[in-house]
Amino acid sequence: MDLFQITAIFLGVMALVGWINARTFALPQSVAMLAAGIASAGLLFVAQTFIGPFWGFDSVRGEIARLNFSEAVVSYMLAFLMFSSGMQVDLGEFRRRRLAIWTLATLGVFASTALVGFGVWWVSGAVGLALPLPWALVFGALISPTDPVAVMGLARSGVLSQRLAAVLQGEALFNDGVGLVAFTAALAFATSGVAPGFLQTAAEIVFEVGGGLVLGIGGGGLAIAILRTVDDYVVELTASLALATGVYALALAFHVSGPIAAAAAGLLIGSYGVQIGMTESSRRTVEGFWHLVDELLTGLLFLLTGLQVFVIPFDFGEMRVWLCSIVLVALARLMVVVPWGAYFSLRHNERGASMILTLGGLRGGISLALAFTLPRGPPHDLIVATTFAVVIFSVLVQSLTLGPVIRRLTPDPAAA
């Protein structure tokens, strides 16, 4: 099948799943699409078991294997997803919570990487699989950043207070750049055996994050100045598309964080550009367009994530590592957010803030995309399968649990 046929099939499946979900289950889109992907793969596996090999199974599995999931996410989808995510964040609330956001997005990522890495290393040795410590740290680095796509969908559900929503959104927007540096450093350690220096890693973080912010803010400011000179929604919409793709491409060319550049540009456009640079009709058009882009790409990302069941090398002898990793990731998240959870509980009367920040720290397709980039070998297979297990638990269990937990903690949502 060519690209057009594949696109038509995916859009058709997404439309069907969306219709069924809206008519029956009313689940969050990320949950519905991920479940649909896994269910589709499961039905084909069952059919193959009872019917025997048939062309439909081999054809679908072949196309999923041929699709480069990591490239599809990082090279084609992430710029649009990060830009649209940035547009959804309240900049005023972001500024008020900036200390919590930046500490969780930086120190929190590294603390979680160490806690998860050493924990998985110990667990794997205890069950006889013995994942080397450098590779365990690679897993810790790729699973520690929260997923902006999943978190933004959670924030749109309205179950979070404005205060905690801003913290989770801001953290998810900007911890990917830090997580990527940690992942790159851990991978270099795993493949070369040479541990990265602290100063070198710190310098890389400053360069990646700072460079991405400068590009995003600079590009967003230039776009706003241009938008104020025209009153044509087609031009304004095209300018926003050019901004999202342009800052991301420039960031990659200059070896700084593309996700942070796109997120910062989207944050400026969403907070200032649509307010001071557009008429009301243009604003509605541009915001509606980016909302549609966000919904479509989010659905596609989670559908593709679920369909990776076809190509992930599962070994059910590793199940104890998967289950323990799910627990370790949750415990590490809790330990990282407890100081800020206590602060919000005491200072702002946010009941159960630590539990909410823990459950709201969702993992998603970006972690799985990083796992697929690892070099082939035994660590690759174990890390990919474990990452998939954590992502599935995060999206299907954590996101569905958070709403009931918040309602139990705050019976009157308006008071949150």
N, C-alpha and C positions, 0 to 999 in steps of 0.2 A: 504494500500500500504506500502511496505517496503522502506527502505532508498534508495536502488538502483533504484527502480521504480520512486520515487519522484525526485531523481537526474536526471534521464533520461528525465522526463517530463520538468523539469526546464531548462535543457540544450537545449532541443528541442524548447521550447518557446523562450529562449534567442536567439538562432540561427535564428529563424523565424523573430522575432522582429528586430534583427540586420540587416538581409537581407532587410526587407521592408524599414527600416529607411535609409539604405545606398542607396537603389534604388530610394527613393522618397523624404523623408523629410530632411535627412542629419542633424538631430538634435544631440546635445550632447548625449552621451550614457546614462548618468544619467537621462536626461529629457525623452528620448525615453522609457527607461525601466520603469520609474515611471509612465509615461502616459499609457504604455501598461498594467501595473498591475491594475491601476484604471479602465481603459477601459474594461478589462476582467471581473472585478468584476461587473462593471455597466451593461455589456451585460447580465451577468447571472441573475442579479437582475431584469432586464427588462423581460428576458425570463420567470422568475418565476412569474412575475406579470401577463403576458398575457397567459402563458401556465398553470400555477399552479405549485405546488411543483413537482420536478422531481429529479431523482437520481443524475444527474450531479451536480446540485447546491448543494445539501446536501453533496455530496462526497467531492467536492472541499472545501466547507466551513468547513467541519469537519477536513480535512487535514491541512488547514491553522490554524484552532484553536488549533489543536494538536501540531503544530510546535511551539516551544518556541522561539519566535523571539529574545528576549533579550539574551538568551543563545547562539543562533546561531551567533549573532553578536559579543558578548563580549568574548565568550569562544572559538569560532572556526574561525571567520573571521578577527577579529581586529588585531591579531598579524601579519598576512600576509599583510593586507591592510596598516598598519602603517609602516611596514618595506619597502614595495614597495614605499610608499609615501615618506619616508625619502630618498630613492635612487634617487628621482627625483629633490631634492632641490640642488641648487648651494651653496655649503658651503662657498665659497668666498663671494658671495652676502649676504648670511645669516649673516656672521660675520660683514659685513659693516652695516647691518640694525638691529643688535642684540638689541640695546636699544629700538627701536620701537617694535620689536617682543616681547621682554620680558615684556615690560610695558603693551602692549595690552593683552598678554597671562596671566598676573597676575592681575594687578590693573584693567585692562579693564573688565575682567570677573566678578570681584566683584562689580565694579560700575554698570555694566549691570544687574547683579543679583538683586541689590537693586532697580534700576530704574524700571525694568520690574516687579519685585515682588510687590512693592508698587503700581505701576500703575494698575496691574491686580487686586490687592486687592480692590482698589478704584472703578474700573470699575465694577467688579462683584457685589459689594455692591450697586452701582448705578442702576444696571439693575435687582436687586432683587435676585441674586444667592448667594451672600455673601460667597465667598471663604475665609476661614480664612487666616489671614496674614502669618502664618508659612507655609501653603500649597501654598500660592501665591509665597513665596520666594523659595519653592521647584521648582515650575515651572520656576521661573527666573533663578535658578541655572542650571537646565538641558537644558534650551534653549539658554543660553548665549554663551557657547563655540561654535565656528564655526566648521563645519564638515570637517575634513581633506580629506575625500574621495571626497566630492563635490567640495571642493576648488582645489584639485589637478587636477580634470578634467577640471575645469575652466582655470587653469594655462596652461594646455596643449593646450588649444584652440588657444593660441597665441595672444589674444586680449589685454592682460595686458602688461605694460612695465616691463622690467626685475626688476626694483626697487620695484614696487608695488607688483609684483608677489612674490618676495622673502618675503616681509612683510606678505602677506596673507598666503603663504605656511608655513612659520615659525611659525606664530601665531597659525594656525590650527593644526600643529604638536604637539605643546606643551601646548595648553590651555586645552586639555582634562583632563590632570592630575590635574590641578588647579580646573577645573570645577567639577571634581568628588569629590574633597575634599569639595567644596562649597555645592554640592548636598548632600553629606553624612551629613554635619553639619546641613543643612536646614531640612533634613528629620528627623534627631534626634530631632531637635527643634519641628517639627510638631507632632512627635509621643510621645514625652516625656513631652513637654511643658517647657523644660529647655533650655534657650538660650545658645549656645556655647560661651565660652570665646574667646576673641581676641587672646591672647597668645597661647592658645591651638590650635586654628585653624591655626595660623601662623606656629606653630611648625609642625603641620601635613602637611602643604603645603611644607615646607622645606624638611621634611622627604620623602614625596611621590615623589616630583619632583627631589630632589637631589639624592635619592636612585635610581630612574629610570635612571637618567643620568649616574650615576656611573656604574650601571649594563650594560647599553647600550654601553657606551664608552669602558668599560673594555672588554666586550664580543666582540665588533667590533675590538678593537686593537688586541686581541688574535686571532681572525679569520684572520685578515690581515697577522699576522706573520705566521700562518699556510699556508695560500694561497701562500705566497712567496716561499714556499719550494716544491711546486708541480706544474706540468703543465699537468693537466688532468681535462677537463671541467666537467666531471661527479663528480669527487671529489669536485671541486670548487662549483658546483651547489648544491651538497648535503650539503656542509659546510654552504652555505648561508641559506638554509632551516633550518638546525640545529640551526644556530644563531638566526634566526627570532623567531622560536618556543621556543628555550632554554632561551633566555633572558626574553621573555614574561612570561614563566612558572616560572622562578626564581623570577621575580618581584612579581608575584601573591603570591608565597610562602613566600616571605619576606614582603608582604603587602606594597609594593611600586608601583609606576605607571607602569603597563605593557605597555600601549600605548607609554609612553615616552621612556621606555627602547628599545622597538622595533624601534621607530622612530630614536633614537640616533644611534642605531646600523646600521640601513639602511642608515643614513646620512654619516656615516664613510665609509661604503662599497661602496656606490655610488660615493663618492668623492675621496677616496683613494684606497680602495680595488681593484676595477676594473682597476685602473690606474697603480698601482705599483705591484700588486700581480697576474695579469693575462696577458696572451698573448692576442693579438687582437682578435683572433678567439674565445677564451674562454670568453673574455669580451662581444662580441656580443651575444654569446649563453646565458650567465647569464643575461644580460640586456634584451634580448628578452624574456627569460622565465619569469622574474619578470614583464615585461610589460604585458605578457599574463595573468599571475595570477591577476594583478591589474585590467585588463579589465574584466575578467570573474567575479571576486568577486564584483567589482563595479556594474556590470550589475545585478548580483544576488541580491545584497543588495537593490538596488533601485526597482527591480521587487518585491521583498518580501515586501518592504515598501509600494508600491502601493496596494498590495494584502491585506494589513492589514485592508482595507475598510471592509472586511468580518467580522472582529472580534471587531472593535472599537465600543464602545457603544455610537453612535451618538444620541444627543437630539437637534433637530433643534431649540428648545427654547433657546439654549445657543449660537446661531449664533452671537449675538451681542458681546459676550465675545470673540469668535474666531476672528471676524473682528477687534475689538479693540486691541486684543493681537498682531495681525499682525502689526498694526500701532505702538504699543508700542515697540515691539522688534526692528523695523526699526529705530524709534526715539532714542531709547537707544543706538543702534549701532552708529548712527550718532553722538550723544553727546560724545561717548567714543573715536571715531576716529578723531573728528574735530581738536584737537591739532596737531596730526601727519599729518593730511591732510593739515592743514595750513603750517606746516613746509615743506612738500614736494612740495607744490605749490610755496612757496616763495623761498626756497633754491634750488630746482631742476627743477622748472618750470613745475611741473606735473599738468596740467590743470584739475580742477575738482577732485583732489585727494580725498577729503573727500567723495564725492559722489561715487567714484569708490571703496573706501575702505568700504563704507556702503553696496553697492550692492554686493560686492565681499565677504561679510561675510555670506556665505551660511550656512544654517542648514540642517541636513540630518537624516539618519537612526539612528545614534548613540543617538541623543536626544530622538527619539521615543523609542529606546531600553531601555533607562533609565526610561522613563515614564511608561513602562509596568512593571517595577519592583516594583512600588508603591503598598502598601497594598490596598486591595479591600475596596471600600467605595465610597461615593459621590465625594470626592476630586479626587479619582483615575479616575473616568469616565470623569469628566470635564477636568482634566489636560491632559489625553491621547488624547481626541478629540481636544483640543486646540493645543497641540503639533503637531498633525497630520496636522492641518490647517496651522500652521506656516511653517512646513516643505514643504508642497505642494506649498504654495505661494513662498517660498524661491527658490525651485528648478525650478518650472515651470514659474515663473514670473521674479524673480531677475536675474537668470542666463541667461535668454533669453533677458533681457532688457540691461544687462551690455554691450554687444558688440555694439549695436546701440548707446548707450550713449558715449562710448569711441570713436567711429568713428566720432560722432558729435563734441566731444571735441578736438580730434586730427585727422583732415582729412587725414593726412599722417601718417599711422601706423609706418613707419620706423623711424619717428622722436620721437616716444614715448620711 
